[in-house]
Amino acid sequence: MSATKKPSKRADVLFYVQHLLGIGHLRRASVLARAMDRAGLRVVFVSGGMPVPGTDVGGCAFVQLPPLRTLDESFSALVDAEGRELDDAGKTARRDLLLGLLEQHEPRVILFEMFPFGRRQMRFELMPLLDAAKASAHPPQVFCSLRDILTTHKKPGKTEWIVSAVERYFDQVLVHGDPSFVTLEQSFPATETFGDKIRYTGYVVETAHLPTQAEPRRDGEVLVSAGGGAVAAPLIEAAIEARPLTSLRDVPWRLLAGHNLPEDRFRALQALCGEGIVLERARADFTELMARARLSISQAGYNTVMDILATEVPAVLVPFAATQQTEQTLRAKLLAERGAAVLLPEERLDAQTLARSVEEALAPARPTHPFDKLDITGAERTAALISDVAQGDREDAAP
């Protein structure tokens, strides 16, 4: 898309999304994009991560920046599609593309996925964008799209920088969660100076893919999913080894690995699968598969947990916890405390512990409807909040 030609009318939303390791951020953002599109908003969806097959943003305009990913789960370096570390020329190119999009589309709202609470690696392009937006002839409202739980910040000065950025640049922080389950303060306590900017939207769930009461439940399959796939191998290996140790040894097990798992590693894992085990790449009908499954084994990312709660499938959660990542562990702990899942810490994962966790999750005494009242209208609520702002801006600009 050219960044020089002026559009016939202003965009309602410029939505910036940067996934680095898994694809959960992109998946949640895509659900939001489709909801905004259904609400009649003109959205420019800007993706800075690696292209993901099957990404669906509805009728939104899709812009792919030169893609970047993190080198590994330490998030210590950014690399391009060929594995080359990001240099100054690459930073300049991406920054200029974003500034061009701002000038071209003159959005009424800029929506940042995670930033400034996450994606600080992208300050080289996002701070110039924020400054340019603030100084523009038609300054947009600036929103943050934020998941329910954040990773605890231990780096000195990081929390203070986040708070300062929110206070200076952001009009609203849209927390895609339900405060009756978990509040932002539980993972990010320093909200006292911008509490008036926080809006809880409810959880973002693709409700169009949820099963109806008339659809069949549980065809006996065990569904094992490992998120975007970059750190999927240990969970997949443990599942393959655990199957013969469980009471579900005679039912099919379907293992799903994301597109970030290297092809050679994927093939090696396929070679370990015996009869009754299928390993394949992530599928677009994931929610439907989960709705019919007898059991789910997965990490504890936002999107997967929402699918677990919405489909009420018995679940074992093995939260991603590398390099001091605390988000998934807290989410899994809260779910386990309420009886909605069995928690197996990543450091304890092996065939034996996973097999025992499977049996615990299948125990008949476990509750089946622990979250009947959980708010899952986050996509629609977000679209409505942004529509109100965009509509107000249109009315103010009318002659």
C-alpha positions as CSV (number, residue, x, y, z in Angstrom):
1,M,0.0,0.0,0.0
2,S,1.4,3.4,-0.9
3,A,2.0,5.8,1.9
4,T,1.9,8.9,-0.3
5,K,-1.6,9.0,-1.9
6,K,-4.2,10.7,0.2
7,P,-7.4,8.6,0.9
8,S,-10.8,9.8,-0.2
9,K,-11.7,9.9,3.5
10,R,-10.0,9.6,6.9
11,A,-9.6,6.2,8.5
12,D,-11.4,5.6,11.7
13,V,-8.7,3.4,13.2
14,L,-5.0,2.7,12.6
15,F,-4.5,-0.6,14.4
16,Y,-0.8,-1.5,15.1
17,V,0.0,-5.1,16.0
18,Q,3.4,-6.7,16.4
19,H,3.7,-10.4,17.3
20,L,7.2,-11.6,18.1
21,L,7.2,-15.2,19.3
22,G,3.7,-16.8,19.1
23,I,0.7,-15.7,17.2
24,G,-1.8,-15.1,20.0
25,H,-1.4,-11.3,19.7
26,L,-2.3,-11.4,16.0
27,R,-5.2,-13.8,16.6
28,R,-6.8,-11.6,19.3
29,A,-6.2,-8.5,17.2
30,S,-7.8,-10.2,14.2
31,V,-11.0,-10.9,16.2
32,L,-11.0,-7.2,17.2
33,A,-10.5,-6.1,13.6
34,R,-13.4,-8.1,12.4
35,A,-15.7,-6.7,15.1
36,M,-14.7,-3.2,14.2
37,D,-15.3,-4.0,10.5
38,R,-18.8,-5.3,11.4
39,A,-19.5,-2.1,13.3
40,G,-18.8,-0.1,10.1
41,L,-15.5,1.3,11.1
42,R,-12.9,2.0,8.4
43,V,-9.8,0.2,9.8
44,V,-6.2,0.1,8.6
45,F,-4.6,-3.0,10.2
46,V,-0.8,-2.8,10.4
47,S,1.0,-6.0,11.1
48,G,4.7,-6.0,11.9
49,G,5.3,-9.7,12.6
50,M,5.9,-12.7,10.3
51,P,3.0,-13.4,7.9
52,V,0.7,-16.0,9.3
53,P,-1.3,-18.1,6.8
54,G,-5.1,-17.7,7.2
55,T,-5.0,-14.3,9.0
56,D,-8.5,-12.9,8.6
57,V,-9.1,-9.2,9.3
58,G,-12.5,-9.1,7.5
59,G,-12.9,-6.0,5.3
60,C,-10.1,-4.0,7.0
61,A,-7.2,-2.8,4.9
62,F,-4.2,-4.9,5.7
63,V,-0.7,-3.5,5.7
64,Q,2.4,-5.7,6.2
65,L,5.5,-4.0,7.5
66,P,8.8,-5.6,6.7
67,P,8.4,-8.4,9.2
68,L,10.3,-8.9,12.4
69,R,10.4,-11.6,15.0
70,T,12.3,-12.3,18.2
71,L,15.4,-14.5,17.9
72,D,14.3,-16.7,20.8
73,E,12.1,-16.7,24.0
74,S,14.5,-14.3,25.7
75,F,13.2,-11.5,23.4
76,S,16.8,-10.2,23.4
77,A,17.1,-9.4,19.7
78,L,14.9,-8.7,16.7
79,V,15.6,-10.4,13.4
80,D,14.0,-10.2,9.9
81,A,12.5,-13.1,7.9
82,E,16.0,-14.3,7.0
83,G,17.2,-14.2,10.5
84,R,19.3,-11.1,10.1
85,E,19.5,-8.8,13.2
86,L,17.6,-5.6,12.8
87,D,19.9,-2.7,11.9
88,D,19.5,1.1,11.7
89,A,18.4,1.0,8.0
90,G,15.6,-1.5,8.9
91,K,14.5,0.6,11.8
92,T,14.3,3.7,9.6
93,A,12.4,1.9,6.8
94,R,9.7,0.7,9.2
95,R,9.5,4.0,11.0
96,D,9.0,5.9,7.8
97,L,6.3,3.5,6.6
98,L,4.4,4.1,9.8
99,L,4.7,7.9,9.5
100,G,3.5,7.7,5.9
101,L,0.5,5.7,6.9
102,L,-0.4,8.3,9.6
103,E,-0.1,11.1,7.0
104,Q,-2.0,9.1,4.4
105,H,-5.0,8.0,6.5
106,E,-5.3,10.7,9.2
107,P,-6.9,8.2,11.6
108,R,-9.4,9.3,14.2
109,V,-8.1,6.6,16.6
110,I,-4.7,4.9,16.8
111,L,-5.0,1.5,18.6
112,F,-1.7,0.0,19.8
113,E,-1.8,-3.7,20.7
114,M,0.1,-4.1,24.0
115,F,2.3,-0.9,23.7
116,P,3.5,0.7,26.0
117,F,2.9,-2.2,28.5
118,G,4.7,-4.5,26.0
119,R,6.6,-4.2,22.8
120,R,9.1,-1.7,24.1
121,Q,11.5,-3.1,21.6
122,M,9.5,-1.2,19.0
123,R,10.1,2.3,20.6
124,F,12.3,3.2,17.6
125,E,9.2,3.4,15.4
126,L,6.3,3.9,17.9
127,M,7.6,6.9,19.8
128,P,8.1,8.9,16.5
129,L,4.6,7.8,15.5
130,L,3.1,9.0,18.8
131,D,4.9,12.3,18.6
132,A,3.8,12.9,15.0
133,A,0.2,12.0,15.9
134,K,0.2,14.5,18.8
135,A,1.6,17.2,16.5
136,S,-0.7,16.5,13.5
137,A,-3.4,18.8,12.2
138,H,-6.1,16.3,13.4
139,P,-4.6,14.6,16.5
140,P,-6.2,11.2,16.9
141,Q,-7.3,9.6,20.1
142,V,-4.7,7.0,21.2
143,F,-5.9,3.7,22.7
144,C,-4.0,0.7,24.1
145,S,-5.4,-2.8,23.4
146,L,-4.3,-4.9,26.4
147,R,-4.8,-8.5,27.5
148,D,-6.0,-9.3,31.0
149,I,-2.7,-10.2,32.6
150,L,0.8,-8.8,32.1
151,T,4.2,-10.2,32.7
152,T,5.7,-8.8,35.9
153,H,8.3,-6.1,35.1
154,K,11.5,-6.5,37.1
155,K,13.8,-4.3,35.0
156,P,14.6,-1.0,36.9
157,G,12.7,1.9,35.5
158,K,10.5,0.0,33.2
159,T,7.3,0.4,35.2
160,E,7.9,4.1,35.6
161,W,8.5,4.5,31.8
162,I,5.2,2.7,31.0
163,V,3.3,4.9,33.4
164,S,4.8,8.1,32.0
165,A,4.0,7.0,28.4
166,V,0.4,6.3,29.3
167,E,0.0,9.6,31.1
168,R,1.5,11.6,28.2
169,Y,0.2,9.9,25.1
170,F,-2.8,7.6,25.8
171,D,-6.5,8.5,26.1
172,Q,-7.8,5.0,27.0
173,V,-6.4,1.7,28.1
174,L,-8.8,-1.1,26.9
175,V,-8.2,-4.1,29.1
176,H,-9.7,-7.2,27.4
177,G,-10.7,-9.0,30.6
178,D,-13.3,-9.2,33.3
179,P,-12.4,-7.6,36.6
180,S,-14.5,-10.2,38.4
181,F,-11.9,-12.8,37.4
182,V,-8.7,-10.7,37.4
183,T,-7.9,-7.0,37.5
184,L,-5.0,-5.2,35.8
185,E,-3.7,-4.3,39.2
186,Q,-3.0,-7.9,40.0
187,S,-0.2,-8.0,37.4
188,F,0.5,-4.3,37.1
189,P,0.0,-2.6,40.4
190,A,1.1,0.9,39.3
191,T,-2.3,2.1,37.9
192,E,-3.1,4.8,40.5
193,T,-2.2,7.7,38.2
194,F,-4.1,6.5,35.1
195,G,-6.9,4.5,36.6
196,D,-9.5,6.8,35.0
197,K,-8.2,5.8,31.6
198,I,-8.8,2.0,32.1
199,R,-11.8,0.4,30.5
200,Y,-12.6,-3.3,31.0
201,T,-14.1,-4.6,27.7
202,G,-14.7,-8.2,28.7
203,Y,-12.7,-11.1,27.1
204,V,-12.2,-11.2,23.4
205,V,-13.7,-14.4,22.0
206,E,-14.6,-15.4,18.5
207,T,-18.2,-16.2,19.4
208,A,-19.2,-17.0,15.8
209,H,-17.1,-20.2,16.1
210,L,-18.6,-21.4,19.4
211,P,-20.8,-24.5,19.2
212,T,-24.5,-24.2,19.6
213,Q,-26.4,-26.3,22.1
214,A,-27.6,-28.5,19.3
215,E,-24.1,-29.5,18.1
216,P,-22.5,-32.7,19.2
217,R,-20.2,-32.6,22.2
218,R,-16.9,-34.5,22.8
219,D,-16.1,-37.1,20.1
220,G,-13.4,-38.6,22.3
221,E,-10.4,-36.8,20.8
222,V,-7.6,-35.4,23.0
223,L,-6.4,-32.0,21.6
224,V,-2.9,-30.9,22.4
225,S,-2.0,-27.4,21.3
226,A,1.2,-25.4,21.7
227,G,0.4,-21.9,20.8
228,G,2.3,-20.3,18.0
229,G,4.8,-23.1,18.0
230,A,8.2,-21.5,18.6
231,V,8.5,-23.3,22.0
232,A,6.1,-26.1,21.2
233,A,8.5,-29.1,21.1
234,P,8.7,-30.0,24.9
235,L,4.9,-30.1,25.3
236,I,4.4,-32.1,22.1
237,E,7.1,-34.6,23.1
238,A,5.7,-35.0,26.6
239,A,2.2,-35.6,25.2
240,I,3.5,-38.3,22.8
241,E,5.2,-40.1,25.7
242,A,2.3,-39.6,28.1
243,R,-0.5,-41.1,26.0
244,P,0.2,-44.8,26.7
245,L,0.3,-43.9,30.5
246,T,-3.3,-42.5,30.5
247,S,-6.8,-43.9,30.5
248,L,-7.1,-42.2,27.1
249,R,-4.5,-44.4,25.4
250,D,-7.0,-45.9,23.0
251,V,-8.6,-42.7,21.8
252,P,-7.1,-40.4,19.1
253,W,-4.7,-37.7,20.1
254,R,-4.4,-34.6,17.8
255,L,-1.3,-32.5,18.3
256,L,-1.2,-29.0,16.9
257,A,2.0,-27.0,16.4
258,G,2.0,-23.4,15.0
259,H,3.8,-22.3,11.9
260,N,6.7,-20.9,13.9
261,L,8.0,-24.3,14.8
262,P,10.8,-25.0,12.3
263,E,9.9,-27.5,9.6
264,D,12.8,-29.9,10.4
265,R,11.7,-30.0,14.1
266,F,8.2,-30.5,13.0
267,R,9.1,-33.5,10.9
268,A,11.2,-35.0,13.6
269,L,8.3,-34.8,16.0
270,Q,6.0,-36.4,13.4
271,A,8.4,-39.3,13.2
272,L,7.8,-39.9,17.0
273,C,4.0,-40.2,16.6
274,G,2.7,-43.7,16.6
275,E,-0.7,-45.1,15.6
276,G,-3.6,-43.0,17.0
277,I,-1.5,-39.8,17.2
278,V,-1.6,-37.0,14.5
279,L,0.7,-34.0,14.5
280,E,-0.3,-31.2,12.2
281,R,0.1,-27.4,11.9
282,A,-2.4,-25.0,13.6
283,R,-5.9,-25.1,12.1
284,A,-8.4,-22.4,11.5
285,D,-11.1,-24.6,13.0
286,F,-9.3,-24.8,16.4
287,T,-12.3,-23.7,18.4
288,E,-14.6,-26.3,16.8
289,L,-12.0,-29.0,17.4
290,M,-11.8,-28.0,21.1
291,A,-15.6,-28.0,21.4
292,R,-15.7,-31.6,20.4
293,A,-12.6,-32.8,22.3
294,R,-12.7,-34.9,25.4
295,L,-9.7,-33.2,26.8
296,S,-7.4,-30.2,26.0
297,I,-3.7,-30.1,26.9
298,S,-2.2,-26.7,26.2
299,Q,-0.2,-23.7,27.3
300,A,-2.2,-20.9,29.1
301,G,-2.2,-18.1,26.5
302,Y,-5.1,-15.7,26.4
303,N,-6.8,-17.1,23.3
304,T,-6.5,-20.8,24.2
305,V,-7.8,-20.2,27.7
306,M,-10.8,-18.3,26.3
307,D,-11.6,-21.2,24.0
308,I,-11.3,-23.6,27.0
309,L,-13.7,-21.6,29.1
310,A,-16.2,-21.0,26.2
311,T,-16.3,-24.7,25.2
312,E,-16.1,-26.0,28.8
313,V,-13.6,-28.7,27.8
314,P,-11.7,-30.4,30.6
315,A,-8.2,-29.0,30.5
316,V,-4.6,-29.4,31.5
317,L,-2.6,-26.1,31.4
318,V,1.2,-26.1,31.1
319,P,1.9,-22.3,31.1
320,F,4.9,-20.9,29.2
321,A,7.3,-19.6,31.9
322,A,10.7,-19.2,30.2
323,T,12.8,-16.1,30.9
324,Q,10.7,-14.9,33.8
325,Q,7.4,-14.9,31.8
326,T,4.7,-14.7,34.5
327,E,1.5,-14.0,32.6
328,Q,0.5,-17.5,31.7
329,T,1.4,-18.9,35.1
330,L,-0.9,-16.4,36.9
331,R,-3.7,-17.1,34.5
332,A,-3.4,-20.9,34.9
333,K,-3.2,-20.5,38.7
334,L,-6.4,-18.5,38.8
335,L,-8.2,-21.0,36.7
336,A,-6.9,-24.0,38.7
337,E,-8.0,-22.3,42.0
338,R,-11.5,-22.1,40.5
339,G,-11.5,-25.7,39.4
340,A,-11.6,-24.9,35.7
341,A,-8.3,-26.6,34.8
342,V,-5.4,-28.6,36.1
343,L,-2.1,-26.7,36.4
344,L,1.1,-28.4,35.5
345,P,4.1,-26.1,35.9
346,E,6.5,-26.1,32.9
347,E,9.5,-27.0,35.0
348,R,7.7,-30.2,36.1
349,L,6.6,-31.3,32.7
350,D,7.4,-34.9,31.7
351,A,5.4,-37.9,30.5
352,Q,4.6,-39.1,34.1
353,T,3.5,-35.7,35.5
354,L,1.4,-35.0,32.3
355,A,-0.3,-38.4,32.5
356,R,-1.2,-37.8,36.2
357,S,-2.6,-34.3,35.3
358,V,-4.7,-35.9,32.5
359,E,-6.3,-38.2,35.0
360,E,-7.0,-35.4,37.4
361,A,-8.6,-33.3,34.7
362,L,-10.9,-36.2,33.8
363,A,-12.1,-36.7,37.4
364,P,-15.9,-36.6,37.5
365,A,-15.9,-34.4,40.6
366,R,-14.5,-31.4,38.7
367,P,-17.0,-28.5,38.0
368,T,-18.2,-28.2,34.4
369,H,-19.6,-24.6,34.4
370,P,-17.2,-22.5,36.6
371,F,-17.4,-19.4,34.5
372,D,-21.0,-19.0,33.4
373,K,-21.0,-15.3,34.0
374,L,-17.6,-14.4,32.6
375,D,-17.9,-11.5,30.2
376,I,-16.9,-12.6,26.7
377,T,-18.2,-9.6,24.8
378,G,-14.8,-7.9,24.5
379,A,-14.7,-7.7,20.7
380,E,-18.1,-6.1,20.4
381,R,-17.5,-3.8,23.4
382,T,-14.2,-2.6,22.0
383,A,-15.8,-1.8,18.6
384,A,-18.6,0.1,20.3
385,L,-16.2,2.2,22.4
386,I,-14.1,3.1,19.4
387,S,-17.2,3.8,17.3
388,D,-18.4,6.3,19.9
389,V,-15.1,8.2,19.6
390,A,-14.9,8.0,15.8
391,Q,-18.5,9.1,15.5
392,G,-18.0,12.0,17.8
393,D,-15.0,13.1,15.8
394,R,-17.0,12.9,12.6
395,E,-19.7,15.1,14.1
396,D,-17.2,17.6,15.4
397,A,-15.6,17.9,11.9
398,A,-19.0,18.2,10.1
399,P,-19.6,21.7,8.6
